[in-house]
Amino acid sequence: MASYNRVILMGHLTGDPQLRTLPNSDTQVCDFALAVNRRWKDPAGSDREEVLFIDCVAFGKVGQTIGENLTKGRPIHIEGRLRLEQWDQEDGQHRSKHRVVVEQFRFVDRKPGSEKPAERTGTGKRRTSGKSSRAAQPALTPAASATADIPI
């Protein structure tokens, strides 16, 4: 049976990304967390909201670009895979958590101080504005959609 491990998320950074270099290597690593909201109405008709806080890590050029260009509160669209991390604490307790390993990302809003939305792929290259790429782009926030040339 085939397996598939793919995660696609869009949310806001809960803090400034932490950029570091792996020891004995030139590989950049960026650790950050996303807040992803879900809104719905319960059976009584009341508005409900759930917030998930998701730990993420990005390596290499992708991590470097995220670490150098994003700050707390900025939205981001990421694609990657889940990875299980396990460790033992000093008191002997076994711990584990899932983390998203980011393979690609897109800026969702414009960089503060710039005039046009900065949309790049995780490789750092600008995305072309052809019709075929528009279908794959995520929905923009209302503030960003007012300045973007992407139909909503």
Secondary structure, DSSP 8 states (H G I E B T S, - for coil): ------EEEEEEESS--EEEE-TTS--EEEEEEEEEEEEEE-TTS-EEEEEEEEEEEEEHHHHHHHHHH--TT-EEEEEEEEEEEEEE-TTS-EEEEEEEEEEEEEE-S--TT-SS---B-TTS-B----HHHHTTS----HHHHTT-SS--
